Amino acid sequence: MSKYVFLRINDKFRDFFKGNKEAFLELYYRRDESVFYKEQFKMFLEKNNKKEIKDYLIKSLGIREDISLLNDKIILENKYDNNEDILETYDNYLLMNSVSKNSPFKRHLLEYDSNFIIIDLNNAKIETCYL
């Protein structure tokens, strides 16, 4: 199962990381080393409107029996290949666990906001839509 983190850099700091997304990736991995790095990292991020994101995804994906809502989780089951994608919403980031190469969550999240930065936790890679 692949794990991805979706983040958005605050507008004030977006130019700081423009063309140097690896610096942001390093800061992401160092955030647990100390309180300083953790607070610095949080300062660079935009807050998520969890309810708005969940409402958008439900509207985009439609009300279907293969979608489950559990507090801050959305689970999308694929009954044909017996897999599921899980999206967890947090204040500063979204965490997606997926077995699909083309997860519907990823596509719809990028339609919701093209400023997401996506970190592939399995491969320690970062990709963006705007940098």
NORDA-V68318 format. One record per pair of residues at least 12 apart in sequence whose ideal C-beta (glycine too) atoms are under 6 Angstrom apart, sorted by the first residue. I is the first residue (numbers start at 1). GAP is how many residues later the second one is. Records with the same first field share a line. If there is no record, write none. Layout:
I = GAP ; GAP
This chain:
1 = 96 ; 98
2 = 96 ; 120
3 = 94 ; 118 ; 119
4 = 92 ; 114 ; 116
5 = 88 ; 90 ; 114
6 = 88 ; 103 ; 110 ; 112
7 = 38 ; 86 ; 110
8 = 38 ; 107 ; 108
9 = 35
10 = 34 ; 36
13 = 31
18 = 113
21 = 105 ; 107 ; 110
25 = 101
27 = 14
45 = 47
47 = 44
50 = 39
53 = 36
56 = 56
57 = 51
60 = 48
72 = 16 ; 17
73 = 15
74 = 13
83 = 16
85 = 13 ; 18 ; 20
87 = 18
114 = 15
115 = 15
